[in-house]
Amino acid sequence: MKEEQRLLLEEIRKAEIAQSDRWLSYWQQYSNMDTWQFWVVLMMFLLPLPVLILFIDRKKVFQLGFYGYGIHLFFAIIDSFGVIKGLWIYPYKLLPGLPASIALDSSFVPVTYILLYQYILNNKKNYYIWMLMLCLVFAFFLKPLMVGLGLFRFGGRENFLMLFWGYVAVALIPKWITDFFMYLLNNNRFSLHNKLRNLK
């Protein structure tokens, strides 16, 4: 490693430590367990999970889980990108060391998508129409509500349309990946078992 690279990396590391210390100080003053916002964020994190366990279709649990993991992953990437680029920020965290949006990224949004996807599968509804409606609700009702409650803040001008397109991307990419893997599963084209059987 070149000396210039090492020095820059060390500067970044120290900035990360300083930022972590700032978040700890901020959390202790404004985002701790004495605030009502902390409890709202905690409920957004905790409540969806037992709801999912109670209502998930056990016959489709692996398909739904795979899809939900994709939702979580892509939503977390988009959300983290927005925070890192200063497009938006979540003023209240569960813990200072956790991502501020963990309640949405890991629980509320994936569970909502999963349960709607389950409804669509079980009732043979059009995925794209129903998901478009969910994206509209998230971008133009949930996020403005969070802005009004002070749980979400834009870094500059408010742009709910940008959020809408993010939710659409989150709805589409995991669906297409899940469909691809379900196609492979249902057609058994790439299964090791079939390849071995064909060798005999």
C-alpha positions in Angstrom: 0.0 0.0 0.0 1.3 3.4 -1.0 2.0 6.0 1.8 -0.5 8.4 0.2 -3.2 5.7 0.1 -2.5 4.7 3.7 -2.7 8.3 4.9 -6.0 8.8 3.2 -7.4 5.6 4.5 -6.3 6.6 8.1 -8.0 9.9 7.6 -11.2 8.2 6.5 -11.0 5.8 9.5 -10.6 8.7 12.0 -13.5 10.6 10.3 -15.7 7.4 10.7 -14.8 7.3 14.5 -15.6 11.0 14.9 -18.9 10.5 13.0 -19.7 7.5 15.3 -19.0 9.6 18.3 -21.3 12.4 17.0 -24.1 10.0 16.4 -23.7 8.6 20.0 -23.8 12.1 21.4 -26.8 13.0 19.2 -28.7 9.8 20.2 -28.1 10.4 23.9 -29.6 13.9 23.6 -32.4 13.5 21.0 -33.1 9.9 20.1 -32.9 7.9 23.3 -35.5 5.9 25.1 -37.0 9.0 26.7 -38.3 10.2 23.4 -41.7 9.1 21.9 -40.0 8.9 18.5 -37.7 6.1 19.7 -40.7 4.0 20.7 -42.4 4.6 17.3 -39.3 3.5 15.5 -39.0 0.4 17.8 -42.6 -0.5 17.1 -42.0 -0.2 13.3 -39.2 -2.6 13.8 -40.8 -5.1 16.2 -44.5 -5.3 15.3 -44.3 -6.4 11.7 -42.2 -9.5 12.5 -44.7 -11.4 14.6 -47.4 -10.4 12.1 -45.3 -12.0 9.4 -44.8 -15.2 11.4 -48.5 -15.4 12.1 -49.8 -14.8 8.6 -47.1 -16.1 6.2 -48.3 -18.9 3.9 -46.3 -21.9 5.1 -46.6 -23.6 1.7 -44.8 -20.7 0.0 -42.5 -19.7 2.9 -39.2 -20.2 0.9 -40.5 -18.3 -2.1 -41.8 -15.5 0.1 -38.7 -15.5 2.3 -36.4 -15.3 -0.8 -38.4 -12.5 -2.2 -38.5 -10.6 1.1 -34.8 -10.9 1.5 -34.4 -9.3 -1.9 -36.8 -6.5 -0.9 -34.7 -5.9 2.3 -31.4 -6.0 0.4 -32.4 -3.6 -2.4 -34.3 -1.2 -0.1 -31.3 -1.1 2.3 -29.0 -0.3 -0.6 -31.2 2.5 -2.0 -31.9 3.9 1.5 -28.2 3.8 2.5 -27.2 5.5 -0.8 -29.7 8.3 -0.1 -28.4 8.8 3.4 -24.7 8.7 2.3 -25.3 11.2 -0.5 -27.2 13.5 1.9 -30.5 13.2 0.0 -32.3 12.3 3.2 -31.7 11.4 6.8 -33.6 9.6 9.6 -33.3 11.8 12.8 -34.1 8.9 15.2 -32.2 5.6 15.6 -32.9 2.5 17.7 -29.2 2.5 18.7 -26.5 4.9 17.7 -24.4 2.2 16.0 -27.2 0.8 13.8 -28.3 2.3 10.5 -31.0 4.9 11.2 -33.4 3.2 8.8 -33.2 -0.3 10.1 -36.8 -0.4 11.2 -37.9 0.3 7.6 -35.2 -1.6 5.8 -35.3 -4.8 7.9 -38.9 -5.1 9.1 -41.7 -2.7 8.1 -41.1 -2.4 4.3 -40.0 -6.1 3.6 -43.0 -7.5 5.7 -45.4 -5.2 3.9 -44.1 -6.2 0.5 -44.1 -9.9 1.5 -47.7 -9.9 2.7 -48.9 -8.1 -0.4 -46.9 -10.5 -2.6 -48.5 -13.4 -0.8 -52.0 -11.9 -1.4 -51.1 -11.5 -5.1 -49.9 -15.0 -5.4 -52.8 -16.6 -3.5 -55.5 -14.6 -5.4 -53.9 -14.5 -8.8 -53.8 -10.7 -8.9 -51.6 -8.6 -11.2 -48.3 -8.0 -9.4 -47.4 -4.8 -11.2 -50.8 -3.0 -10.6 -50.9 -3.9 -6.9 -47.2 -3.1 -6.3 -47.6 0.2 -8.1 -50.4 1.1 -5.6 -48.2 0.1 -2.6 -45.3 2.2 -4.0 -47.7 5.2 -4.3 -48.8 4.7 -0.7 -45.3 4.4 0.6 -44.0 7.4 -1.4 -46.9 9.8 -1.2 -48.5 8.9 2.2 -46.1 7.1 4.5 -43.0 9.2 3.8 -44.9 12.5 4.0 -46.4 11.3 7.2 -42.9 10.5 8.5 -41.8 14.0 7.4 -44.7 15.5 9.3 -43.8 13.5 12.4 -40.1 14.4 12.1 -39.0 10.8 11.5 -37.7 11.5 8.1 -36.0 14.6 6.6 -34.9 15.5 3.1 -31.4 16.9 2.7 -32.5 19.5 0.3 -35.7 20.0 -1.7 -38.4 17.4 -0.9 -38.8 15.0 -3.8 -41.4 12.3 -3.1 -41.3 11.3 -6.8 -37.7 10.2 -6.4 -38.8 8.1 -3.5 -41.6 6.6 -5.5 -39.1 5.5 -8.2 -36.9 3.9 -5.5 -39.9 1.9 -4.2 -40.7 0.8 -7.8 -37.1 -0.4 -8.2 -37.4 -2.3 -4.9 -40.7 -3.9 -6.1 -39.3 -4.9 -9.5 -35.8 -6.3 -9.1 -36.5 -8.8 -6.3 -39.6 -10.0 -8.2 -37.7 -10.7 -11.4 -34.9 -12.4 -9.5 -37.4 -14.5 -7.5 -39.3 -15.4 -10.8 -36.0 -16.5 -12.3 -35.1 -18.8 -9.4 -38.7 -20.2 -9.3 -38.4 -20.9 -13.0 -35.2 -22.8 -12.4 -36.8 -24.7 -9.5 -39.9 -25.6 -11.4 -38.1 -26.7 -14.6 -35.3 -28.5 -12.8 -33.0 -27.6 -15.7 -30.0 -26.9 -13.6 -30.5 -29.3 -10.8 -27.5 -31.4 -9.8 -29.8 -34.4 -9.4 -30.9 -34.2 -13.1 -27.3 -33.8 -14.3 -26.2 -36.9 -12.3 -29.2 -38.8 -13.6 -28.3 -37.9 -17.2 -24.8 -39.2 -16.7 -26.0 -42.8 -15.9 
